[in-house]
Amino acid sequence: MNLTYDDSIISGAEATSIVRSEMQALNEQLPLAPVFPNQSNGKDKTVSWTPNVLQNRPDGAHFSAWDAEPERSATTTFGVKKHLDLTPIRMMMDVTERNLIDNVDSTEWKRQKLEENLKLQAKQIEWRFEKVRLDAIVNAHIVLDENNVKGDINFDRDRALSPTLAAAKKWDQADTDPYKDIKGWVKMLTDREDGAVPTAVLTSTSVIDALSENAKFIQNCFGVAATTLPTTISREQVIGTLAKLGLTDVRLIDEEYNKLGYKRDSGINDFYPKNTFTLLPALNSPSLGFTAIGPTVESGISDYGIPSGDGSGFIGLAYRAEMPVRLGSYVNGSGMPVLVAQNSTLNATVL
């Protein structure tokens, strides 16, 4: 089908503004957007970064004899620079012949329909970014296998930071000690030279509810003998107990996504794994990672009237087709989240 750019109803500049505004509005509400803040990659299709993995430690200073030549000390070096090709993500959405037939003479109706579609496309793309952000923080690994695109992006987190509890040690089993597990993981991250003190938790309502019924966790909540304890505590008490370990920002992330309407807008069914417990530094930590936003061809074509800026960012356009007649909206861009400080995060499978 031959599609033609059409600015008679909505211009490229207007459509692009709608897309970027809608993506930004949703981005500001998503839990992982502060962990992976958007960062322009300009006109470069490849993003580069140096992982926060300690390679060489300095020798330190040593005393010396008088008149002796000073020793040469090594500098601290971190991981080898890595590169990643940014992946396009684009959508088209038709206003079909069937819909147009009763409104063919109404420019106002056509514009309203195109705006609605552009906003929905923008939301779906932002949700898709959030899903790969989740993959990056939970798995330290992004696998793409969709729409003839295959990709495998491994951020090389230390395997010790991805523990899976044995069946008998899962937190919904009797005689398990989640508080001890978490305390050990906090210490592991804190003691690493390339780690960081965790203060935030990403987890699910299923995990929090399991902790609320775990006898040893309840004991740590109250700090008294087991014979005097209730069989269950509230979610607020669970969160208060985690705060004793310095984990003061606990996000029930599946609940947050439900409130934001991901089932309605994302097109993704299984968004967050309900059996995991993720530790990380503050959610707005500037060194943890970023989302690289790449360029588009359209932003460099003057006929589309899109403010080019540095060449990066998502764009929106309207198009038309003949035989059969239809209108449509097109959204295009490229990008990918990057986990820089992968060993400052830990993800455990606990249920």
Secondary structure as UniProt FT lines:
FT   STRAND          3..5
FT   HELIX           12..27
FT   TURN            28..29
FT   TURN            31..35
FT   STRAND          38..40
FT   TURN            42..43
FT   STRAND          46..49
FT   TURN            66..67
FT   STRAND          82..85
FT   STRAND          87..95
FT   HELIX           97..100
FT   TURN            101..102
FT   TURN            104..105
FT   HELIX           107..139
FT   STRAND          141..146
FT   TURN            147..148
FT   STRAND          149..154
FT   HELIX           159..161
FT   HELIX           167..169
FT   TURN            171..172
FT   TURN            174..175
FT   HELIX           178..191
FT   TURN            193..194
FT   STRAND          200..203
FT   HELIX           205..212
FT   HELIX           215..222
FT   HELIX           226..228
FT   HELIX           235..243
FT   TURN            244..246
FT   STRAND          249..252
FT   HELIX           253..260
FT   HELIX           262..265
FT   TURN            274..275
FT   STRAND          276..280
FT   TURN            283..284
FT   TURN            286..287
FT   STRAND          289..293
FT   HELIX           298..300
FT   HELIX           302..304
FT   TURN            309..310
FT   STRAND          315..321
FT   TURN            322..325
FT   STRAND          326..339
FT   HELIX           342..344
FT   STRAND          346..349
//
